[in-house]
Amino acid sequence: MGMNRQIWYDGRFIAWEDATVHVLAQSIQRGSLAFDYVSVYDTERGAAIFRLPDHLARLIRTCEIMGLPLEQDLDTLIGACIETVRANPGSHSIRICAVLASIEPDVVPIDPHLSIYIAAYDTVSDIIGSRPYERRPNVALKIEREKAGRREDIIPPNAKIAASYTAPMTAKWRARKEGFDDVLLLDEAGWVTEAPTANIFVVKNGALHTPPGSKVVLGVTRRSVMRIAIDAGIEVIEDDLAVDDLRAADELFLTATSAGVWPVLRLDQDIVGNGDVGALTTSLRSTYRKVVTGQDERYREWLTYTD
Ligand SMILES: Cc1ncc(COP(=O)(O)O)c(C=O)c1O
């Protein structure tokens, strides 16, 4: 896995297998690793990173929310990501990790240095390898009624930090054993929030509905799809959604860097809409695909070309 890959670490490159931290490191013990995940697409003009400044701005915001002392500014991080993609040909993903790597006696570290690791790789060849792994083209989604969503009083939902993923992991693991692909997390009051690593959209009477930004990780794909929809004259409404709104949906889809626009065809035991991928989902998915691969001039500024 990751053979011959170079990882950017605090301003220099190290080998993939050397990008390790101690098991007692603060971030491992306390779940304080902040991160972001970005896609790299093959385009006619070579490898292009999708909305890199927006992803890095989200990482910077996560560090601000959580009080993590990030030492690098946006321009340094942009340059580092471009360099890392160049150093790792054939990459389709970038993962930027901010880690409190020192061994600490308490939750507040004596050594506040936040190490930055940037990995650029291909998920299939470098991460999955020969292990069994399947992502179905359409999703069967289980509604997670237990308090497994992000709670404002524990970690603000906008922060993309490792500890936020523990409860969703447990819920999704259980759902997988029941034959679902993913879970949809509700907040304490029962409103819909998001899936563990994706935002949700409802299509109803030709309009798009999605939960408010205050309740979710602010997905870059979410924002892109909203902009594409608005530009196409589609109404987009950010508002609280109840489970019943999902049940009454004409179409449902998830959005995420790793999956793009991902149709949901089953919700708990019910079929969504008429059971097929809907017209608006199909059209947004296809436009999104063109946008990320540089085939739509209108959104070219979202791409950072690296060649
Ligand atoms: C909790 C959560 N919601 C939504 C998303 C989707 O965000 P993006 O579209 O930027 O990948 C992610 C991405 O990893 C996430 O972790």
The ligand as an ORCA input file, in Angstrom:
! r2SCAN-3c Opt
* xyz 0 1
  C     -19.776     14.750      8.235
  C     -19.585     15.062      6.815
  N     -20.596     15.640      6.145
  C     -20.474     15.968      4.840
  C     -19.315     15.698      4.135
  C     -19.223     16.031      2.676
  O     -18.288     17.068      2.468
  P     -17.549     17.233      1.075
  O     -18.612     17.417      0.061
  O     -16.717     18.472      1.250
  O     -16.765     16.015      0.846
  C     -18.241     15.114      4.793
  C     -17.009     14.837      4.055
  O     -16.174     14.109      4.419
  C     -18.374     14.790      6.160
  O     -17.362     14.200      6.835
*
